[in-house]
Amino acid sequence: MEKSAKIYVAGHKGMAGSAIIRKLNASGYNNIVFASSKEVDLRTQQAVQDFFAREQPNYVFLAAAKVGGIYANNTYRAEFLYDNLMIQNNIIDASYKNKVTKLMFLGSSCIYPKMASQPLKEDCVLTGLLESTNEPYAIAKIAGIKLCDAYRSQFGCNYISVMPTNLYGPNDNYDLANSHVLPALIRKFHIAKKKNSPTVEVWGSGTPLREFLHIDDLADACFYLMLHYNEPSLVNIGTGVDLSIKELALMVKKIVGYEGELTWDVTKPDGTPRKLLDVSKLHNLGWKHKIELSEGIKLVYEEVKHNF
């Protein structure tokens, strides 16, 4: 990927897209194009085709998506399926029609079956039923992987797919209704500390196991794979280490400095019992994460605590 290459980062305002831009800039890539949703509605085919025809990017990082936590996924099921299908279909097809050299599609670990054996290997996609709460989002992401492979098979396009684990870091969503578990916990514990609340309520039972990757590590992995990976099929991106939601809550509690007690709302869904990615393929390709979870949460909390 030449330093002068024109690179389009779709979803540049999101957590993943903005991290990828930071990584590209730090690595000497400055010919980067992007457009806000007001400038180009990625759900509209003609708008995307016009944008690609005008800008003619050489490389594409497809990080644009409608995202959210369990509540958002389960509530806005139609939008999570329709919007994500339209966004990725339009960008992948426009990349082909405008002779993009290489495209990377960012998926999600929710593509894997709910009861798949752990850790989750890349080849277990479509081997079982999905977790019902985020099934629409997962179906869209699976379609994106298959579309990249189909364009590679039929047209010879160098399109690759990566599957990040649960992400956290700068530009995360801290809305308590629609955010993922880690940013929600950070905000809950911070508010409880400021108000001197005796308890903090956490959704679910606390038993599900989850893996977390700092967004700067994701960007580093995406950049590395864009340079070195050119094969069909997907690549998991994660740490290969997980912990229970209860352990995570206690870790955040300690970092924030909250001294009250935890309560558990077991009427709220737990989601998949465990989601740990098998990252042996990624390690064999020569990449490993650098930021450990406790260190990453401390960095994030220092950055965002004044915003609450």
C-alpha positions in Angstrom: 0.0 0.0 0.0 1.9 3.0 -1.3 2.2 6.1 1.0 0.6 8.2 -1.8 -2.4 5.8 -2.2 -5.9 7.3 -1.8 -7.6 5.5 1.1 -11.3 5.7 1.9 -12.3 5.0 5.5 -16.0 4.4 5.6 -17.3 5.2 9.1 -14.6 7.6 9.9 -16.4 9.2 12.9 -17.0 5.8 14.6 -14.7 4.2 17.1 -13.1 1.8 14.6 -12.9 4.2 11.7 -11.4 7.1 13.6 -8.8 4.7 15.1 -7.9 3.4 11.7 -7.4 7.0 10.5 -5.1 7.7 13.5 -3.1 4.6 12.7 -2.8 5.5 9.0 -1.7 9.1 9.8 0.9 7.9 12.3 2.2 5.5 9.6 2.7 8.3 7.0 -0.6 7.8 5.0 -2.2 11.2 4.6 -4.2 10.9 1.3 -7.3 9.8 3.2 -10.9 10.5 2.0 -14.1 10.2 4.0 -17.6 11.7 4.0 -20.2 12.3 6.7 -23.6 10.6 6.6 -25.0 14.0 5.7 -22.7 14.3 2.7 -23.1 10.7 1.5 -25.9 8.4 2.7 -24.2 5.0 2.5 -27.6 3.3 2.4 -28.3 4.9 -1.0 -26.7 3.1 -3.9 -26.5 6.1 -6.3 -25.0 8.3 -3.6 -22.3 5.8 -3.0 -21.6 5.1 -6.7 -21.3 8.9 -7.3 -18.9 9.3 -4.3 -16.6 6.5 -5.6 -16.7 7.8 -9.2 -15.7 11.2 -7.9 -13.0 10.2 -5.4 -11.6 7.0 -7.0 -10.0 5.5 -3.9 -7.3 2.9 -4.2 -8.0 1.2 -0.8 -11.1 0.9 1.3 -11.6 0.2 5.0 -15.3 -0.6 5.4 -15.9 0.2 9.1 -19.2 1.9 8.6 -22.1 0.2 10.3 -25.2 0.7 12.5 -24.0 -0.7 15.9 -25.2 -0.9 19.5 -25.5 -3.2 22.5 -28.0 -5.9 23.4 -31.0 -3.5 23.9 -30.4 -1.6 20.6 -29.9 -4.8 18.6 -33.0 -6.4 20.0 -35.2 -3.3 19.7 -34.2 -1.9 16.2 -34.0 -5.3 14.5 -35.2 -4.1 11.1 -32.8 -1.1 11.0 -29.9 -3.3 12.1 -30.5 -5.7 9.2 -31.5 -3.3 6.5 -29.1 -0.4 7.1 -26.1 -2.7 7.5 -26.9 -4.7 4.4 -27.4 -1.6 2.3 -24.2 0.1 3.6 -21.9 -2.9 2.9 -23.5 -3.9 -0.4 -23.2 -0.4 -1.8 -19.6 0.1 -0.8 -18.4 -3.4 -1.9 -20.1 -3.1 -5.3 -18.9 0.5 -5.8 -15.4 -0.7 -5.0 -15.6 -3.3 -7.7 -17.1 -1.0 -10.3 -14.4 1.7 -9.6 -11.5 -0.8 -9.6 -10.5 -0.4 -5.9 -7.1 -2.3 -5.4 -8.1 -3.8 -2.0 -10.9 -3.6 0.5 -11.2 -4.7 4.1 -14.6 -5.5 5.6 -15.0 -5.3 9.4 -17.5 -7.7 10.8 -18.3 -8.7 14.3 -17.8 -11.7 16.5 -21.7 -12.1 16.8 -21.5 -13.9 13.4 -20.7 -17.1 15.2 -23.3 -19.6 16.4 -24.6 -19.0 20.0 -23.5 -22.5 21.1 -20.4 -22.9 19.0 -17.4 -24.6 20.6 -14.9 -22.2 22.2 -12.7 -20.6 21.3 -14.4 -19.6 18.1 -12.6 -20.6 15.0 -13.1 -18.9 11.7 -14.5 -22.0 10.0 -17.5 -22.3 12.4 -19.6 -19.6 10.7 -23.0 -20.9 9.7 -22.6 -24.2 11.7 -25.4 -23.4 14.2 -28.1 -21.0 15.3 -27.3 -17.4 16.1 -27.9 -15.5 19.4 -31.4 -14.2 18.9 -30.9 -10.7 20.4 -28.4 -9.7 17.7 -29.4 -12.0 14.9 -30.3 -9.3 12.4 -26.8 -7.6 12.8 -25.1 -11.0 12.6 -26.9 -11.9 9.4 -25.9 -8.7 7.8 -22.3 -9.2 8.8 -22.3 -12.8 7.5 -23.7 -11.5 4.2 -20.8 -9.0 4.0 -18.2 -11.7 4.4 -19.9 -13.9 1.8 -20.2 -10.9 -0.6 -16.5 -10.2 -0.3 -15.6 -13.8 -1.0 -18.1 -13.9 -3.9 -16.5 -10.8 -5.5 -13.1 -12.4 -5.0 -14.2 -15.7 -6.6 -16.1 -14.2 -9.5 -14.3 -11.0 -10.3 -10.8 -11.6 -8.8 -11.2 -8.7 -6.3 -8.8 -8.6 -3.4 -11.4 -8.2 -0.7 -10.7 -9.4 2.8 -12.8 -9.7 6.0 -11.8 -9.4 9.6 -13.8 -10.2 12.7 -13.1 -8.0 15.8 -14.0 -9.1 19.2 -15.7 -6.7 21.7 -14.1 -3.3 21.3 -13.6 -0.3 23.6 -11.6 2.9 23.5 -11.8 6.6 22.2 -15.1 7.6 20.5 -17.1 4.8 22.2 -20.8 5.2 22.9 -21.6 5.8 26.5 -25.4 6.0 26.2 -26.7 3.8 29.0 -29.5 2.3 26.9 -27.7 1.7 23.7 -24.0 1.2 24.6 -22.0 -2.0 25.0 -21.3 -3.4 28.4 -17.8 -1.9 29.1 -18.6 1.7 28.3 -21.9 1.3 30.2 -20.1 0.0 33.2 -17.5 2.8 33.2 -20.3 5.5 33.1 -22.4 3.7 35.7 -19.6 3.4 38.2 -18.4 7.0 37.6 -21.9 8.4 38.2 -22.4 6.3 41.3 -19.0 7.4 42.7 -19.9 11.1 42.1 -23.4 10.7 43.7 -22.0 8.4 46.5 -24.7 5.8 45.6 -24.7 2.7 47.7 -25.3 0.3 44.8 -24.8 0.0 41.1 -27.1 -2.2 39.1 -25.6 -4.4 36.3 -27.6 -6.1 33.6 -27.8 -9.9 33.6 -26.4 -12.6 35.9 -22.7 -11.6 35.5 -21.8 -15.1 34.3 -21.3 -14.7 30.5 -17.7 -14.6 29.4 -16.4 -11.9 27.1 -13.2 -10.8 25.4 -12.2 -7.2 24.9 -9.8 -5.4 22.6 -8.6 -1.8 22.7 -9.6 0.0 19.6 -6.0 1.1 18.9 -5.0 -2.5 18.9 -7.8 -3.2 16.4 -6.5 -0.4 14.1 -3.0 -1.7 14.3 -4.2 -5.2 13.4 -6.3 -3.9 10.5 -3.4 -1.9 9.1 -1.1 -5.0 9.4 -3.5 -7.3 7.6 -4.2 -4.7 4.9 -0.5 -4.9 4.2 0.1 -8.7 4.6 -3.2 -10.7 4.2 -4.6 -11.4 0.7 -6.7 -14.6 1.1 -10.4 -15.5 1.1 -12.1 -16.3 4.4 -12.0 -14.2 7.5 -9.5 -13.4 10.2 -10.4 -13.1 13.9 -9.0 -10.1 15.7 -8.8 -10.3 19.5 -6.7 -11.1 22.5 -7.5 -14.7 23.0 -8.3 -14.0 26.7 -11.7 -13.6 28.3 -13.3 -12.9 31.6 -16.8 -13.0 33.2 -19.0 -9.9 33.2 -18.8 -10.0 37.0 -15.0 -10.0 36.8 -15.2 -7.1 34.3 -17.5 -5.1 36.6 -15.2 -5.6 39.6 -12.2 -4.5 37.5 -14.0 -1.3 36.3 -15.3 -0.7 39.9 -11.7 -0.8 41.2 -10.3 1.4 38.4 -13.0 4.1 38.8 -12.7 4.0 42.6 -16.3 3.2 43.4 -16.7 1.7 46.9 -20.4 0.6 46.9 -22.0 -2.8 46.1 -23.1 -4.5 42.9 -26.7 -5.7 42.3 -27.7 -7.8 39.3 -30.8 -7.4 37.2 -31.4 -10.9 36.1 -34.5 -9.9 34.1 -32.2 -8.4 31.5 -30.7 -10.8 28.8 -27.2 -12.3 29.2 -26.7 -12.9 25.5 -24.3 -15.6 24.3 -22.8 -17.6 27.3 -19.3 -17.2 26.0 -17.6 -15.4 23.1 -13.9 -16.0 22.9 -12.2 -15.8 19.5 -9.5 -18.3 18.4 -6.7 -15.9 17.3 -4.2 -18.5 16.3 -4.6 -17.6 12.7 -3.8 -14.0 13.5 -0.9 -14.9 15.6 0.5 -17.1 12.9 0.2 -14.2 10.5 2.6 -12.3 12.8 0.3 -10.0 14.9 -0.5 -9.9 18.6 -2.3 -7.3 20.8 -0.2 -4.9 22.9 -2.7 -3.3 25.3 -3.9 -5.4 28.2 -7.5 -4.9 29.5 -6.8 -3.2 32.9 -4.3 -0.9 31.3 -6.7 0.0 28.5 -9.6 0.7 30.8 -7.4 3.0 32.8 -6.5 4.9 29.7 -10.1 5.2 28.6 -11.4 6.3 32.0 -8.8 9.0 32.3 -9.9 10.3 28.9 -13.6 10.2 29.3 -14.3 10.8 33.0 -14.6 14.6 32.6 -17.2 14.2 29.9 -19.8 12.7 32.2 
